[in-house]
Amino acid sequence: MQNYPKYNVWNSKQIKEFHKKLQNQFGFTGKLNYVFLSNKDKIYVISKDLNKISLENLNVNNIGSYIAKQEMSGIRLSIEGSQLIGPKCNKNILILNDPTEWMQGKEIITDQNFKNAVIIKYNNDFLGSGIYKNKKILNFIPKSRRIR
């Protein structure tokens, strides 16, 4: 395993704990076969094949795909994280009839009851996740990724 400065490479115990958290929070029924890295509270994944490439002489700013953030309330998935994990989940999923307001960065009001983070889905697309609070799902889509 290469050394990736700025990142903590996870061991098998940490990966197993993460899978268990995903199962409890989202009903996740799969296994993610990646190298897991973290930087503070952000979680990244990279292909195991990256170890075949020497990064020694490359100027690498960031590595991996950002998939989740560990928060007090649990795991909040990024857009890419929801696309990777969402198809193998069966709970805490809000299905939208129209994704426009969500993609504009607006909160979603719902009568459904959820616990903590909620995966947002439209048709077969996973659009990220938000935090359920007081019948609202708080939106965390970065301004640079919102539609107008």
Secondary structure, 3 states (H helix, E strand, C coil): CCCCCCCEECCHHHHHHHHHHHHHHHCCCCCCCCEEEEECCEEEEECHHHHHCCCCCCCCCCCCEEEEEEECCEEEECHHHHHHHHHHCCCCEEEECCCHHHHCCCCEECCCCCCCEEEEEECCEEEEEEEEECCEEECCCCHHHCCC
